[in-house]
């Protein structure tokens, strides 16, 4: 859950930072398209990942199934697709609170966009980053369908263990 939350929040931060600096219709549209994963059931995302892995192997001959199919990387990729918008929302509102004057001042002092992100934005976004990480972590720990389909053998999460105990009627 923690590694998934870290991955999703990091990618959402980089996308928001890129959209903020690009400001083109393509970047904004791509970010909105990426946020459709939350409306899609986890089962559909997991099956889509497995189909894509199979088609990639057929088209290219690369063994992508060994990398993404039923591995931790596959689960993390599924979580990234599914919960991207959960991290995107708090970070977008956190960026909206930061005035463009702060960024302009840092840029006029000779900082690159990544230095502005590291030295100006990250300290100001600390509460938004924490809330985004907590929201994604909670959603990941509750996600059962995608985890059941994409997990490696003998890899159980809290949701899978609770499901197993409930199905054997050992959970009160």
RADAVEN-V257573 format. One record per pair of residues at least 12 apart in sequence whose C-alpha atoms are under 10 Angstrom apart, sorted by the first residue. I is the first residue (numbers start at 1). J is the second residue. If there is no record, write none. Layout:
i=(I:I)
j=(J:J)
//
This chain:
i=(1:1:1:1:1:1:1:1:1:1:1:1:1:1:2:2:2:2:2:2:2:3:3:4:4:4:4:4:4:4:4:4:4:4:4:4:4:5:5:5:5:5:5:5:5:5:5:5:5:5:5:5:6:6:6:6:6:6:6:6:7:7:7:7:7:7:7:8:8:8:8:8:8:8:8:8:8:8:8:8:8:8:8:9:9:9:9:9:9:9:9:9:9:9:9:9:9:9:9:9:9:10:10:10:10:10:11:11:11:11:12:12:12:12:12:12:12:12:12:12:12:12:12:12:12:13:13:13:13:13:13:13:13:13:14:14:15:15:15:15:15:15:16:16:16:16:16:16:16:17:17:17:17:17:17:17:18:18:19:20:20:21:31:31:31:32:32:33:34:34:34:34:34:34:34:35:35:35:35:35:35:35:35:35:36:36:36:36:36:37:37:37:37:37:37:37:37:37:38:38:38:38:38:38:38:38:39:39:39:40:40:41:41:41:41:42:42:42:42:42:42:42:42:42:42:42:42:43:43:43:43:43:43:43:43:44:44:45:45:45:45:45:45:45:45:45:46:46:46:46:46:46:46:46:46:46:46:46:46:46:46:46:47:47:47:47:48:49:49:49:49:49:49:49:49:49:49:49:50:50:50:50:50:50:50:50:51:51:52:52:52:52:53:53:53:53:53:53:54:68:69:69:69:69:70:70:70:70:70:70:70:70:71:71:71:71:71:72:72:72:72:72:73:73:73:74:74:74:74:74:74:75:75:75:75:75:75:75:76:76:76:76:77:78:78:78:79:79:79:79:79:79:80:80:82:82:82:82:82:83:83:83:83:83:83:84:84:85:85:86:86:86:86:86:86:86:86:87:87:87:87:87:87:87:87:87:87:88:88:88:89:89:90:90:90:90:90:90:90:90:90:91:91:91:91:91:91:91:91:91:92:92:93:93:94:94:94:94:94:94:94:95:95:95:95:95:97:97:98:98:98:98:102:102:102:103:103:103:103:104:106:106:140:140:140:141:141:141:141:142:142:142:142:142:143:143:143:143:144:144:144:144:144:144:144:145:145:147:147:148)
j=(76:79:133:134:136:137:138:139:140:141:142:143:157:158:133:134:136:137:138:140:141:76:137:72:73:75:76:77:78:79:80:83:133:136:137:140:141:76:79:80:83:84:87:132:133:134:135:136:137:138:139:140:80:87:129:132:133:134:136:137:76:77:79:80:84:133:136:76:77:79:80:81:82:83:84:85:86:87:88:132:133:136:137:80:83:84:85:86:87:88:90:91:129:130:131:132:133:134:135:136:137:84:87:88:129:133:80:84:87:88:31:34:35:80:83:84:85:86:87:88:89:90:91:92:132:87:88:91:92:95:117:122:125:129:114:117:27:28:30:31:34:88:28:31:88:89:91:92:95:91:92:95:113:114:117:121:31:113:31:92:95:113:84:85:88:85:88:85:80:81:82:83:84:85:88:81:82:83:84:85:86:87:88:89:81:82:83:84:85:78:79:80:81:82:83:84:85:86:79:80:81:82:83:84:85:86:82:83:85:81:82:82:143:145:146:78:79:81:82:83:143:144:145:146:147:148:149:78:144:145:146:147:148:149:150:145:146:77:78:79:81:82:145:146:149:150:69:70:74:75:77:78:79:81:82:145:146:147:148:149:150:151:78:146:149:150:78:65:68:69:70:74:75:77:78:81:146:150:64:65:68:69:70:74:149:150:65:69:64:65:68:69:65:66:67:68:69:74:69:150:149:150:151:152:147:148:149:150:151:152:153:155:150:151:152:153:155:147:150:151:152:155:150:151:152:146:147:149:150:151:152:146:147:148:149:150:151:152:140:147:150:151:150:146:147:150:136:139:140:143:146:147:136:140:136:139:140:143:146:135:136:137:139:140:143:132:136:132:136:131:132:133:134:135:136:137:139:128:129:130:131:132:133:134:135:136:137:128:129:132:128:132:125:127:128:129:130:131:132:133:135:125:126:127:128:129:130:131:132:133:125:128:125:128:121:124:125:126:127:128:129:121:122:124:125:128:124:125:120:121:124:125:116:120:121:116:117:120:121:116:119:120:157:158:159:157:158:159:160:157:158:159:160:162:157:158:159:160:157:158:159:160:161:162:163:159:160:159:160:160)
//
